[in-house]
């Protein structure tokens, strides 16, 4: 059980030392502000649009499959349109994020 009165984790897991699956006592920060960190994908994944349509979905009987529905980060689109709509190219837009490792980007499936 997580309670709002519990302190939040302050730092994202370190990909080189993070084990999967992981168990935390209380809240844990699983987002990194560093672009090269695999935990970056969910940083600001949802803009102000999501006050009404943010969604996290896990299909029945598939507990390790997670969809996070966010919004397009237009300023981050890659410059692949002959100079039109060029952004910094650091993300996939983050409209829909998919994981089959319970949201852990460093876990390996076999």
N, C-alpha and C positions, 0 to 999 in steps of 0.2 A: 504494500500500500504506500502510495506517495501522498504526502500532505503538503499543502502550500506553506505551512509553517517551517518545513525543513529547508535548510540552506541549499542553494543550487551549487552544482559543481562549477569550478572556476575555469578549468582548462579542458580542452578536447583531448581524447586519448592520443598517445604517441603511436603512429602507425607501426613503427619498428618493434615496439614492445607490447602492443595491445594483443590480447588473446581473445579468441572467439570460441564459444559464446562467453560473454562476460556477465557478471552479476554485480550490481552496485547496491550499496545501502543508501537509499535516498535518491535524490535527483542527480543526474550526471550530464554535463555538457557533452554532446556528441557532434558539435559543429565547430569547424575551424575557420578563422578569418584569413588563413593563408591559402592562396590559390593553388599551390602545388600539393597541399595536403588532401588526401582522399576524403576527409571529412568536410571539405569545403562546399560540396554540392548543395547542402541544405542551409547554408548561410544566406539569409535574406531570400529564401526561395520563393517567398510570397510577398508581394508588394501590398500597398493599401487596398488593392482590389479584394484581397482575401478576407476582409472583415466579414464577408458574407458567403464566400464560396471555397474556402480552404477545405481540403479533404485528405485524410489518411485512410487507406483501404487495405485490408488483409483478407484475401479470399478464404472462405470456409475450408477447413481441413488443410490449409497451407500456411502454417504459422510463421514460416521464414520468408514468405513472400509479402512485400510491402510496396504499395504505390503511394507516393506523396504528390498531390496535385497542387501546383503552385501557380505562378504566372510568368509570362515571358519577360525576361530582362533585356529589353531592346538595346540598351547601352552595352551589352556584353556579347551581342551576336558577332560571329566572325566576319571578317571582310571578304566574303566570297561572292559578292554580287556586283563585280566590276565597279567597286567604289561606292555603291549605293547602300546605305544603311550600315556603314562600317562602325563596329564597336571595338572594344578592347579584346574580344575573342577569348575571354577567360572562362566562359561557361557554355553549357548546352542550352541556355535559355531557361532551364528549370521549370518548364510547363508541367511535365510529368516526370517524376523520378521513379525508377524501378529498382528493386533489390530482391534477390532470392537468398540473401544471407542475413535475414532479419534486420536489414538496414545497416549492417556493418560492411563498409566498403573495402576493408582489408581482409575479410574472410575469404577463404577459397572453398569452392564447392567441388565435389568430385563426381 
